Amino acid sequence: MTKNDFMKQAANAAMENMKTQGGPFGAVIVKDNKIIATGSNRVVPNNDPTAHAEIQAIRAAAAKLGTFDLSDCDVYTSCEPCPMCLGAIYWAKVKNVYYANTRYDAAEIGFDDNFIYEELEKPMDKRSINFIKLDSTEATESFEIWKKTENKKEY
Amino acid sequence: MTKNDFMKQAANAAMENMKTQGGPFGAVIVKDNKIIATGSNRVVPNNDPTAHAEIQAIRAAAAKLGTFDLSDCDVYTSCEPCPMCLGAIYWAKVKNVYYANTRYDAAEIGFDDNFIYEELEKPMDKRSINFIKLDSTEATESFEIWKKTENKKEY
């Protein structure tokens, strides 16, 4: 299969998804030139604000491969990842991300992707959600314990 | 309970989590002055790169309340959210986010939070993961169909 074929599968997942109250977003994860997982936006039907196509596909691929490290995988997504999905892509350490529609296209049909990108770049006190630092000796201690822990699995 | 009590619960979740191969991160979701969900970082034990404390807590709270909209909730997290969790927080539309440790503290004990923030601010062609635009008529069409769909649930 070609890159365009994989993208077509991601876009088809978006199309199919709308038939069952999902949003117009689909993604596939490709390893060794094969699709190993598919995801689509299930926020509304699943009552899960994190159920974006890329998150769903990454979770499914990681479960299938039995590892949180997808560094030998590519993501094909019908739309440029939002900041949440971009973060997930970095944590999963995928190799390449192919996308079709952009964050601006998504904004035009009513999704907040670009707004969230703009919020992220603002200092905390200028954001629309309040971010308040609240010191905690227990939280500090948890990091100190982690630092001292031997044989921990880093990622 | 006071704000400091809620933060203590989030930090305690981080502490407890390390006993079962989890990372030093915990979060609680508070509604009407009550904890309605708790999450901790289960990336390694669950083989799920998206299983950060805030994502876990948001998913649990949304499932419990039966809605993807957590606009009447606050998040208490033992560490400043990474970009993935920050995105999830915006999608869930929570009111306030209280955090203890910072992204720089997290970087110091080996977590990539700050690195990912830096990557997000770079233009796509300067990032460590390749982002490649691949046009798709099907992806374009999926957005056009969405635009024309009536009675869709927007969020």
Interface residues (C-beta under 8 A of the other chain):
Chain A: K3 N4 M7 K8 A10 A11 N12 A14 M15 M18 Q21 G23 P24 F25 G26 V43 V44 N46 N47 D48 P49 T50 H52 I55 I58 R59 A62 A63 L65 G66 T67 F68 D69 L70 Y76 S78 C79 E80 C82 P83 M84 C85 L86 G87 A88 I89 Y90 W91 A92 K93 V94 K95 N96 V97 Y98 Y99 A100 N101 T102 D105 A106 E108 I109 G110 D112 F115 I116 Y117 E119 L120 E121 I129 N130 F131 I132 K133 L134 D135 S136 E138 A139 T140 E141 S142 F143 I145 W146 K147 T149 K153 E154 Y155
Chain B: K3 N4 M7 K8 A10 A11 N12 A14 M15 M18 Q21 G23 P24 F25 G26 V43 V44 N46 N47 D48 P49 T50 H52 I55 I58 R59 A62 A63 L65 G66 T67 F68 D69 L70 Y76 S78 C79 E80 C82 P83 M84 C85 L86 G87 A88 I89 Y90 W91 A92 K93 V94 K95 N96 V97 Y98 Y99 A100 N101 T102 D105 A106 E108 I109 G110 D112 F115 I116 Y117 E119 L120 E121 I129 N130 F131 I132 K133 L134 D135 S136 E138 A139 T140 E141 S142 F143 I145 W146 K147 T149 K153 E154 Y155
